[in-house]
């Protein structure tokens, strides 16, 4: 399995580890779910680079903050009206982008905010969000707007 | 893109209330707050308590996705308010054990 698939499985394993999970397992499951999606999107982008030996270096160029801003913009129909596009493909892409935005914020909270108490439902929902993003991505990945999204993840938006 | 500026909290609350009325019986309670997310962007945070049956693992993804979609489509947080939406869910039993005020 690819690294991102292993991370998603690890997130699932953590959230299911115990009938009464502890905060460490729940918080790590959320964090791992985010990194699973992060690495999926990085992997999908660099796969388009024809020179295989350069892909890892290209993969290191992604910035979490840029990816979040780009993903947020996808959901704003004022910026991306996606006129003339297949609505189901647009919705699929937005599902992935919104999942990324949500998961990044949750990852930050899970990793650093000791004041937040995580319930199993909350953590499970985040892991399920990542899993849904994975399956949705598979259905839209070959569409132009999805490939354009991947490229844009490397480009800092100019507001 | 510049956010839509200061948010009229009363107007937003009224719109949230309207959107919440579109939700099904699996939703016990919805609370919201406005603030900055972890990257500093203006955001709206939804805290949603759902029934224990809706929180079952088999249906959780579909149920929570459906709830988030309704709130997203009704409120259009990006377009109408310049806010990034975030959704958090708890089951009724979990909230009963915690009694966190922010979710009450």
Interface residues (C-beta under 8 A of the other chain):
Chain A: X65 X68 X72 X73 X75 X76 X77 X78 X79 X98 X101 X102 X104 X105 X106 X108 X109 X117 X119 X120 X121 X122 X124 X125 X128 X129 X131 X132 X159
Chain B: X1 X2 X37 X38 X39 X41 X43 X50 X55 X57 X60 X61 X64 X65 X72 X76 X78 X79 X84 X86 X87 X88 X89 X90 X91 X94 X98 X100
